[in-house]
């Protein structure tokens, strides 16, 4: 009997091989089922297409057949058939995807150029925030971050569209937020970057600057899996300025001392050298740069548990990141927890929740009396020790012209701890009312608490010039609670060749901001860290905002060939006066898949989709201020009555009830092209945006009656500007996933031109913006009609005058100026040719907006090895390098760069370094002397990894370990640039309201370090 059974089994096996076998299954992605996916047998004509649910059935298979699963915009996958009855395949989206359908917060949008970044790409970078990990990975997206760990990252999508807050809107699982520093890369499944009107208009008054949709990891059906990732590395920055050493500096001081009492020299001799003509530095030669820079460690650990059944799924994640800064006593630490669950509690109802908890601590570089750290580092005398023989911090005496502070002491005695705790979460219910008709309700919460503790402790210092006997303490507590309730009624059905989706949405958002600050001078002890004296000063703030919205959006597609989308949204925002608080935003788009037409018979072109969109978006961000259309009072004007000083109350601002939110008209025209079975993928988009009613703070006259600064009255926010932006985005990709050696190449290029076309300010004059005082009293940039936003404006430098004859020949009216130019001074171009140099000779001297940005990425895999290299670059961008002033300013007794040793000193000297000229003078006017080309190409990332073979893992791990990968990585390894500053990637310049006040202004920020690390990834 047993023999008969064996014979029957053998016969059936042979018959299966002769007559073919059948397999069923499904093809899915992060977005769910993939209808229309291709399932073919490699090197054969067999093949089917998945149905609406992503299901397929493939017949006549033989053992050993290779089944190829592919879908446009996704990475193809191969599976060897060995008798399986069911094969379910999950396809990862390709970075250069050609799919134009995106699931936005409220429904489905078609014909939109969306850039998709996957979890694998993000997890490669153990960085402090998502913005840094996105750098160079999406066309049209420019990212600039400060080098200091935890610093704010500027993300710009398609150029400068506003004069204020240009950051995009971030949406994490349907919850809105303005900060992504609290999000760990390992918790993110994918990022969709929305750029055109078709996708942005649905976000109404918040969509102008683009939208970044972040989807965190959700549970998947199957046995629970456990993943652990860990990396550790070292950060270092070895580039240094060439500064004068002690011998060179003392010689410089003696030469300057000889000018005492002369034209351009100091009023009095420099006492340190003058008291002792033989002073040689006492054998001290401090390298202040080496004292301040350090080798900084970092580590990142994350763990994730994922699993579930058809009825309930879960994902739980944890991460811990610690990153020291390359400046001493700086760093960032963050701990995150993510919990996501989904459950099907009935055939007609699904429920779920998302929760992201984060706590971080940031220690920023310390500034002293308005000076950035590198200003003190560059200028400090090298003969000053860090710590003297008596254990005191080194410092200069009151007689020195050098008034630089000991930056090491500043970092030691000043504390600036920023603690940030956040909760981002949601709960939702999805109810199936009828076939294709669903109702979804979601409640989202974004709450955070910021604690800032600043302490300046008392200290003693050799020289006694800056020693401080007082302990100062300041504490700030700020909470922001944002809730959003979104109700969506959606209808999505297919009828033969017709596909229809319609959504109606109502949304209510409430934001409540509360802050309180208290400060105290405590002379008792530096060990007392609390505010307790009766002399303490406290302030508080309460701000409540409401945004109510209704939205309609829909789309129609015929035969997978022709598609149309539309949307209309109405927002009402409480930050604007009642008459201006509401506005509608509309959009529409068209799409055409040319390859689906019967007349299109090009074998090597398998995908050609054309698209166009037009719409309106808005920007309602006015900075961290009170409602700008109402007047507020403040305790800010002390007044003497009798012999006593009493507190005076005055208006804080000038109200403007007429302001509107900014609006933008967006146009986008593009196509996606797939060649040779999508091995070659090309995407091209032309975009044109026009932003109107731009909000700009404009200084008023001092006679306005409201306190401002020393020069002007208070600033009032007005709608005065229009800016137009146009450019191209081009993305090119090549995928080769056949054979043992697999490789992938992609590149993107974005051109961009922003122009201010209208300013309705006071007398239509240009609006001056960023100020860096000290050392520059005048504004560094401005807004002006027919010019790029935030352009630099000043005199045009053209060398140094060598002789008096040269001065007389070039400037015949030189003596008509208040301070005539002399030999050794900077030669400025006489723009108006009136024979003298004055403010009328100023011109546009630089543009901080790049001509184009680009990125190149190469990946390869071979027998378990993987290789990844990423370059990104910026071309045609100018920077205002304020470090040149600290290196070559030559107007005081600070230390300088070694180039000043060849400065002009005598009649006839030929040099490009001007003479020493004590005090504020024309040589240091804002000019092209400080503007440099900051274009660069950076090797952003190199990763080499190895996946241990399965038989090794199973032998050592007894089958418990499914995957084990080890890797080494280098970040920012090489930078090719002509920029003379430490780092051409310059963090934006922010004003007191937290808004961007300028681009490309190098104010001695911490540079990005070279990072080398190693890591391990284990899946159980």
HELIX and SHEET records of a PDB file:
HELIX    1   1 UNK A    2  UNK A   19  1                                  18    
HELIX    2   2 UNK A  119  UNK A  123  1                                   5    
HELIX    3   3 UNK A  130  UNK A  134  1                                   5    
HELIX    4   4 UNK A  185  UNK A  187  5                                   3    
HELIX    5   5 UNK A  197  UNK A  200  1                                   4    
HELIX    6   6 UNK A  201  UNK A  206  5                                   6    
HELIX    7   7 UNK A  246  UNK A  257  1                                  12    
HELIX    8   8 UNK A  271  UNK A  275  1                                   5    
HELIX    9   9 UNK A  288  UNK A  292  1                                   5    
HELIX   10  10 UNK A  373  UNK A  379  1                                   7    
HELIX   11  11 UNK A  407  UNK A  413  1                                   7    
HELIX   12  12 UNK A  578  UNK A  580  5                                   3    
HELIX   13  13 UNK A  594  UNK A  596  5                                   3    
HELIX   14  14 UNK A  702  UNK A  704  5                                   3    
HELIX   15  15 UNK A  762  UNK A  764  5                                   3    
HELIX   16  16 UNK A  804  UNK A  810  1                                   7    
HELIX   17  17 UNK A  814  UNK A  816  5                                   3    
HELIX   18  18 UNK A  839  UNK A  841  5                                   3    
HELIX   19  19 UNK A  883  UNK A  888  1                                   6    
HELIX   20  20 UNK A  898  UNK A  902  5                                   5    
HELIX   21  21 UNK A  922  UNK A  924  5                                   3    
HELIX   22  22 UNK A  928  UNK A  930  5                                   3    
HELIX   23  23 UNK A  950  UNK A  957  1                                   8    
SHEET    1   A 3 UNK A  32  UNK A  33  0                                        
SHEET    2   A 3 UNK A  21  UNK A  29 -1                                        
SHEET    3   A 3 UNK A  55  UNK A  61 -1                                        
SHEET    1   B 3 UNK A  32  UNK A  33  0                                        
SHEET    2   B 3 UNK A  21  UNK A  29 -1                                        
SHEET    3   B 3 UNK A  89  UNK A  90  1                                        
SHEET    1   C 4 UNK A  47  UNK A  49  0                                        
SHEET    2   C 4 UNK A  38  UNK A  41 -1                                        
SHEET    3   C 4 UNK A  66  UNK A  70 -1                                        
SHEET    4   C 4 UNK A  77  UNK A  80 -1                                        
SHEET    1   D 2 UNK A 102  UNK A 104  0                                        
SHEET    2   D 2 UNK A 107  UNK A 109 -1                                        
SHEET    1   E 5 UNK A 115  UNK A 118  0                                        
SHEET    2   E 5 UNK A 188  UNK A 194 -1                                        
SHEET    3   E 5 UNK A 211  UNK A 216 -1                                        
SHEET    4   E 5 UNK A 169  UNK A 172  1                                        
SHEET    5   E 5 UNK A 175  UNK A 177 -1                                        
SHEET    1   F 2 UNK A 141  UNK A 145  0                                        
SHEET    2   F 2 UNK A 153  UNK A 157 -1                                        
SHEET    1   G23 UNK A 753  UNK A 759  0                                        
SHEET    2   G23 UNK A 715  UNK A 736 -1                                        
SHEET    3   G23 UNK A 680  UNK A 699 -1                                        
SHEET    4   G23 UNK A 662  UNK A 675 -1                                        
SHEET    5   G23 UNK A 605  UNK A 619 -1                                        
SHEET    6   G23 UNK A 582  UNK A 593 -1                                        
SHEET    7   G23 UNK A 562  UNK A 573 -1                                        
SHEET    8   G23 UNK A 537  UNK A 558 -1                                        
SHEET    9   G23 UNK A 498  UNK A 522 -1                                        
SHEET   10   G23 UNK A 471  UNK A 495 -1                                        
SHEET   11   G23 UNK A 437  UNK A 456 -1                                        
SHEET   12   G23 UNK A 414  UNK A 434 -1                                        
SHEET   13   G23 UNK A 349  UNK A 363 -1                                        
SHEET   14   G23 UNK A 331  UNK A 346 -1                                        
SHEET   15   G23 UNK A 312  UNK A 324 -1                                        
SHEET   16   G23 UNK A 296  UNK A 308 -1                                        
SHEET   17   G23 UNK A 222  UNK A 236 -1                                        
SHEET   18   G23 UNK A1010  UNK A1019 -1                                        
SHEET   19   G23 UNK A 963  UNK A 977 -1                                        
SHEET   20   G23 UNK A 936  UNK A 947 -1                                        
SHEET   21   G23 UNK A 865  UNK A 875 -1                                        
SHEET   22   G23 UNK A 852  UNK A 862 -1                                        
SHEET   23   G23 UNK A 741  UNK A 751 -1                                        
SHEET    1   H 2 UNK A 633  UNK A 635  0                                        
SHEET    2   H 2 UNK A 649  UNK A 651 -1                                        
SHEET    1   I 2 UNK A 639  UNK A 641  0                                        
SHEET    2   I 2 UNK A 644  UNK A 646 -1                                        
SHEET    1   J 4 UNK A 767  UNK A 768  0                                        
SHEET    2   J 4 UNK A 781  UNK A 783 -1                                        
SHEET    3   J 4 UNK A 791  UNK A 794 -1                                        
SHEET    4   J 4 UNK A 843  UNK A 846 -1                                        
SHEET    1   K 2 UNK A 797  UNK A 800  0                                        
SHEET    2   K 2 UNK A 826  UNK A 828 -1                                        
SHEET    1   L 3 UNK A 931  UNK A 933  0                                        
SHEET    2   L 3 UNK A 878  UNK A 881 -1                                        
SHEET    3   L 3 UNK A1001  UNK A1002  1                                        
SHEET    1   M 2 UNK A 989  UNK A 990  0                                        
SHEET    2   M 2 UNK A 996  UNK A 998 -1                                        
END                                                                             
